[in-house]
Amino acid sequence: MSDCLVVGGGIIGLSLAYELSRRGISVALVEQGEWGGQASSAAAGMLAPLKEFTAPGPMLDMGMESLALYPGWAHDLEECTSGDVQLSLEGLLTVALNDQEQELLEAKYQWQKESGHSVHWLVGKEIAEVEPMLTDKAQAAIYSPDEGHINNRLLLRALVTACRLQGVKLLSGCVVSGIAVKAGKVVGVDSSMGPLRAGHTVITSGAWAGIMLEMLGVSVPVRPVRGQIAAVSSVGIPLRTVIFGTTGYITPKKDGKIVIGATEDESGFQREVTLAGLASILNGVMPYVPALHAATFLEAWGGLRPATADRKPLLGPIPGWAGLSIAGGHFRNGILLSPITAKWMADYLEQGKTEQLTPFMPSRFLDN
Ligand SMILES: Cc1cc2nc3c(=O)[nH]c(=O)nc-3n(C[C@H](O)[C@H](O)[C@H](O)COP(=O)(O)OP(=O)(O)OC[C@H]3O[C@@H](n4cnc5c(N)ncnc54)[C@H](O)[C@@H]3O)c2cc1C
């Protein structure tokens, strides 16, 4: 029996298991397939709170706090595993190609600047100085020099190794089929490897978290939102920064690939790539970097983002079920938000702290 059982071995479950084990808490982590084999390995790995969150508030605060944790967190993981997670915080451009886009972007820049964030407003040649590969049709851009990306697949691999080294009990290929309750308290799960018991159980099963909690008759609004995404070779396209436009994003990775994406479409739990999806990705990014027309296509894949009804994660205890909590629903930003999620959830599980979790508590959907 472990102190804590974490159900779902994506970026959130792995990060939490790693954090708990570093604090001396015994952890078992269960994954039905391969470690990180769902949304977490499908992601582009961008770390971009200023791009992603469109207004000041708890999501932006959480994202900024997580971004600030990243260098130390990635460094610790690299030290612990002797691996390289290819963290790159070398800046991000959000680009306007016409007057209407420029107006919206300028409004965003104003509140970001007033809130004290590190952003710069660029026009004309200033944009080309930051990113020479960008189209000369770019009218204006917000440049945020401290945002960037990580190789999420290497990060996942490092987390698995770190968990193993920290003594986490790692159970892959283990399907959870039920939540076990004794005298009104959750005592673990039933699984394809038999009963697994723990003092506390945390659901980190991504787009499947809703299905998992339905086993207890608890309804939380988590649904899969497919992202179709592709990679091309960076040969001949020496991009410096991540580029975001209204119709797509372009992420130059350190491994010789440029990741381009992504769709947001709903097809239940199907994660295949469709021709329409691929066409929309390609048509969406080429206006921003004309050199992409000649890029060598490498691969395309899909993943299921765990989306909640209000696009905020679900973090904290499940009301009415002692011994059970959730960390999920990170939608488009689970890679960015993994270090802060692990920290806040571990603070809750270790010390009972819930202050930071308040805006994200599952009770917001369950009290009534
Ligand atoms: C195309 C795309 C691009 C993205 N780009 C970015 C980005 O640039 N930056 C960013 O921050 N985020 C990005 N995201 C979002 C990010 O990938 C997700 O928010 C994050 O991966 C969610 O992590 P998770 O651990 O909650 O879910 P998952 O990675 O899906 O992990 C959940 C795990 O639970 C397991 N599980 C489910 N049911 C069971 C069961 N019954 N028994 C045992 N195990 C079970 C699953 O097999 C799965 O491995 C992107 C997502 C997609 C799809």
The ligand as an ORCA input file, in Angstrom:
! r2SCAN-3c Opt
* xyz 0 1
  C      -1.869     18.843    -30.610
  C      -1.652     19.319    -29.204
  C      -0.753     20.347    -28.964
  C      -0.530     20.783    -27.669
  N       0.417     21.744    -27.446
  C       0.694     22.151    -26.180
  C       1.715     23.094    -25.939
  O       2.374     23.553    -26.873
  N       1.954     23.481    -24.655
  C       1.246     22.980    -23.596
  O       1.485     23.391    -22.459
  N       0.265     22.059    -23.802
  C      -0.025     21.635    -25.062
  N      -1.016     20.724    -25.288
  C      -1.858     20.304    -24.166
  C      -1.192     19.221    -23.335
  O      -0.704     18.216    -24.190
  C      -2.195     18.629    -22.338
  O      -2.812     19.656    -21.586
  C      -1.484     17.668    -21.378
  O      -0.717     16.730    -22.083
  C      -2.477     16.946    -20.484
  O      -1.734     16.065    -19.685
  P      -2.442     14.915    -18.855
  O      -1.372     14.194    -18.140
  O      -3.557     15.506    -18.064
  O      -3.166     14.007    -19.964
  P      -2.595     12.801    -20.862
  O      -1.259     13.074    -21.397
  O      -3.653     12.452    -21.847
  O      -2.416     11.638    -19.811
  C      -3.512     10.968    -19.225
  C      -3.146      9.493    -19.130
  O      -4.151      8.796    -18.396
  C      -4.187      7.500    -18.919
  N      -5.449      6.834    -18.568
  C      -6.693      7.178    -18.975
  N      -7.603      6.311    -18.508
  C      -6.924      5.378    -17.797
  C      -7.299      4.212    -17.092
  N      -8.580      3.801    -17.033
  N      -6.348      3.477    -16.470
  C      -5.046      3.870    -16.513
  N      -4.617      4.983    -17.193
  C      -5.547      5.725    -17.811
  C      -4.065      7.711    -20.431
  O      -3.650      6.549    -21.090
  C      -3.076      8.848    -20.504
  O      -1.750      8.441    -20.771
  C      -1.252     20.218    -26.575
  C      -2.123     19.174    -26.808
  C      -2.332     18.711    -28.102
  C      -3.247     17.550    -28.343
*
